[in-house]
């Protein structure tokens, strides 16, 4: 049970770190692109090394988080595969314990689980809404900056 709980914590932390590192990669890439468009300004030239460092560090962090996620899930994949292909149910308890532990946030007991039951749903709804708001702002800015053709008659 302890191993399954520890592995579940690794999976949850790796997932959160992947989300954080991907956000940092996007922000750093946007800063690099904006700096490239404004290459003549001294502020853009000063920000380039910092943005490059943040981009590379975040990319490496994302890679390591992905590797941790893969290596943590892999043994449970083999347990699942043995159950499906061979009918071997000797380790299904480990798989069940792991899957149950991934549904509870790290550090929470089973008593407070009911309070956190809907947290992932609300979290991803919030992430999706922030993404849609960002796309709407990009869309509005794109059409505000364009000159409109004049119709002469």
C-alpha angles and dihedrals in degrees: 000000000000093000092050091050092048092048091048089054090051090051093050094046092046090052092050092046091050089054091049095046093047090052090050091049091052093047093047092046090051090050091050092049092047090048090051091053091050098038094145096062118091093222090059091050092051093049096051098080092046093048091047091051092048090047095051094042092049092047091053090046090051090050093050092046090051091050091049091050092049095047092048095050096042100081090049090050089056091049090051091046092051090051093051099041103033105019090238105159098171095109101032090108090064090050092048092048091050094049092047091049092052090060094060119069115245113277094019122119126221091259093063092043093096091059091056096041095105098034097101091050093052092043094055092042087055092048091049092049092049089051092050091048089050091050091049091052091049090049093050093046091049093056095040092058095051120090112236119234114250119231113218120192 
